[in-house]
Amino acid sequence: MIPLRDHATARSFPLVNYLIIAVNCIVFLYLAAVADIEIFVNTWGFIPGRFGTEPVRALLTVLTSIFLHGGFFHLISNMWFLHIFGDNIEDSLGHLRYLYFYLIAGGVSVLAQFFVDPASSLPLIGASGAISGVAGAYAVLYRRSRIETLVPVFLFYEIILLPTGIFLGYWFFVQLFSGIGALTAYEGAAGGVAWFAHIGGFVFGYLFAKLGRYYSAYA
């Protein structure tokens, strides 16, 4: 399922959300120009197995890793998701609080993946964990909203208006079941997807919004 747009209109200009998208795109363009991409990703991506030997460097890459992407589709899919849901969360939290929330959600998502697979030597990169946090908050603050979704129906696609709970609920359970399946697989068998970063980010965002007192006309 591909989200096309939501029906919750932000009341303020999502400056921080657009800046985050811009930074991710700029970093991606820079990465494309780097002579040795593998060295760059290994330097600034989060590698769980490095935490024991280089804790300071590992902690730094908890944040830097959420601005790196491994390919054009990886970048575009993440930024599209953030474009749809992030403006509303920024509207509810305010600009500065939203920035803090986004960075903390990203850090929590990275650490969630670390706790599941602390010995991994594969670099963890991508904004999907932080964006999962945004989605978790959206599930609470905009639970009455609707999401126009492109859904495959046999050989065709159809646009269907789905409640927030159904769209994000389905998305979350896909992550959960895929993550459970990945626990029994050898390293790399999960297709390079950090499922528990998605799960951890979403749960953090959901609890943050649930326990906080933030206003939304759609709550």
C-alpha positions in Angstrom: 0.0 0.0 0.0 1.3 3.5 -1.0 0.0 6.5 0.9 -0.8 9.4 -1.5 -2.0 12.1 1.0 -3.8 12.5 4.3 -6.9 14.5 5.0 -5.5 16.3 8.1 -4.5 19.9 7.1 -1.6 21.4 9.0 -2.4 24.9 10.3 1.3 26.1 10.2 4.1 25.9 7.7 6.1 22.7 8.3 9.5 24.5 8.2 11.4 21.9 10.2 9.9 19.0 8.3 11.0 20.5 5.0 14.5 21.2 6.3 14.8 17.6 7.4 13.8 16.4 4.0 16.3 18.9 2.4 19.1 17.8 4.6 18.5 14.1 3.7 18.5 14.9 0.0 21.7 17.0 0.2 23.5 14.3 2.1 22.3 11.7 -0.5 23.6 13.9 -3.3 26.9 14.3 -1.5 27.1 10.5 -0.9 26.6 9.9 -4.6 29.7 12.1 -5.3 31.9 10.4 -2.7 34.6 8.2 -4.3 34.4 5.4 -1.8 30.8 5.1 -0.6 31.4 2.0 1.4 34.1 3.7 3.6 31.7 6.7 4.1 28.8 4.5 5.1 31.0 2.4 7.4 32.3 5.6 9.0 29.0 7.5 9.6 26.5 4.6 9.6 25.7 2.9 12.9 27.4 -0.5 13.3 26.1 -2.4 16.4 29.2 -4.5 16.8 31.4 -1.4 17.1 29.6 -0.2 20.2 31.8 -2.4 22.5 35.1 -1.2 21.1 34.4 2.4 20.1 31.4 3.6 22.2 31.9 7.3 21.6 32.1 6.9 17.8 29.1 4.5 17.9 27.0 7.0 19.9 27.8 9.7 17.4 26.6 7.5 14.5 23.3 6.9 16.3 22.3 10.3 14.9 24.4 10.6 11.7 23.1 7.2 10.5 19.5 8.5 10.2 20.5 11.0 7.5 22.1 8.4 5.2 20.3 6.4 2.6 21.5 3.5 0.5 19.7 4.3 -2.8 17.3 6.6 -4.6 14.2 4.5 -3.8 15.3 4.2 -0.2 15.5 8.0 0.0 12.3 8.8 -1.9 10.1 6.4 -0.1 11.2 7.6 3.3 10.9 11.3 2.4 7.5 10.8 0.8 6.3 9.1 4.0 7.7 12.0 6.1 6.2 14.6 3.8 2.7 13.1 4.3 2.8 12.6 8.1 5.5 14.9 9.4 3.8 18.3 8.8 0.9 17.4 11.0 3.1 16.3 13.9 5.2 19.4 13.6 1.9 21.4 13.7 0.9 19.7 16.9 4.3 19.8 18.7 5.7 23.1 17.4 8.8 23.5 15.3 11.6 23.1 17.9 9.9 20.3 19.9 9.2 18.5 16.6 12.9 18.6 15.8 13.9 17.2 19.2 11.2 14.5 18.8 12.4 13.5 15.4 16.0 13.2 16.5 15.2 11.3 19.6 12.8 8.9 17.7 15.7 8.2 15.3 18.1 7.5 18.2 15.6 5.2 19.9 14.9 3.3 16.7 18.6 2.7 16.1 19.1 1.5 19.7 16.1 -0.8 19.4 17.8 -2.5 16.5 21.0 -2.6 18.4 19.4 -4.4 21.4 18.0 -7.1 19.0 21.3 -7.6 17.1 24.2 -6.1 19.1 26.9 -8.1 17.4 26.0 -7.2 13.8 28.7 -5.9 11.6 26.3 -4.4 9.0 26.0 -0.6 9.0 22.5 0.6 9.9 21.4 3.7 7.8 18.2 5.4 6.9 15.6 7.8 8.3 12.8 5.1 8.4 13.2 4.6 12.2 12.7 8.3 12.9 9.8 8.5 10.5 8.3 5.4 12.1 8.3 7.5 15.3 6.4 10.3 13.4 3.9 7.6 12.2 3.4 6.4 15.8 2.6 9.9 17.0 0.3 10.4 14.0 -1.6 7.2 14.9 -2.5 8.9 18.2 -2.9 12.6 17.3 -4.7 12.1 14.0 -6.5 8.8 14.6 -9.7 10.3 13.1 -8.0 11.3 9.9 -8.2 9.4 6.6 -5.4 8.5 4.2 -5.8 8.2 0.4 -3.9 5.0 -0.4 -2.9 3.3 -3.6 -3.8 -0.4 -3.1 -3.1 -3.3 -5.5 -6.2 -5.1 -6.5 -5.3 -8.1 -8.6 -3.5 -6.7 -11.6 -4.6 -3.1 -11.1 -4.2 -0.4 -8.5 -7.1 1.4 -6.8 -7.2 4.5 -4.6 -9.0 3.8 -1.4 -9.6 6.1 1.5 -8.5 4.3 4.7 -8.8 5.3 8.3 -5.5 6.1 10.0 -5.8 3.1 12.3 -6.3 0.6 9.5 -3.4 2.0 7.3 -0.9 2.4 10.1 -2.1 -0.7 12.0 -1.5 -2.8 8.9 1.9 -1.1 8.4 2.9 -1.8 12.0 1.9 -5.5 11.9 3.9 -6.0 8.7 6.9 -4.6 10.5 6.2 -6.7 13.6 5.7 -10.1 11.8 8.7 -9.4 9.5 10.8 -8.6 12.5 9.8 -11.7 14.3 10.6 -13.7 11.2 14.0 -12.0 10.9 14.9 -13.1 14.5 15.2 -16.7 13.2 17.2 -15.8 10.1 20.9 -15.4 9.7 22.5 -12.0 9.3 21.5 -10.4 6.0 18.6 -12.8 5.3 16.0 -10.1 6.2 16.9 -8.3 3.0 18.8 -5.5 4.7 15.7 -4.1 6.5 16.1 -3.1 10.2 12.6 -4.2 11.2 13.1 -3.5 14.9 14.2 0.1 14.2 10.8 0.6 12.6 9.1 -1.1 15.5 11.0 0.7 18.2 10.5 4.1 16.5 6.8 3.6 16.1 6.2 2.4 19.7 8.2 5.4 20.9 6.2 7.9 18.9 2.9 6.3 19.9 3.7 6.3 23.6 5.2 9.9 23.4 1.9 11.2 21.9 -0.2 9.0 24.1 1.4 10.1 27.4 1.9 13.8 26.3 -0.8 16.4 26.2 -0.6 17.6 22.6 -3.5 19.2 20.7 -4.9 17.9 17.5 -8.3 18.7 15.9 -8.3 15.0 14.7 -7.6 13.3 18.0 
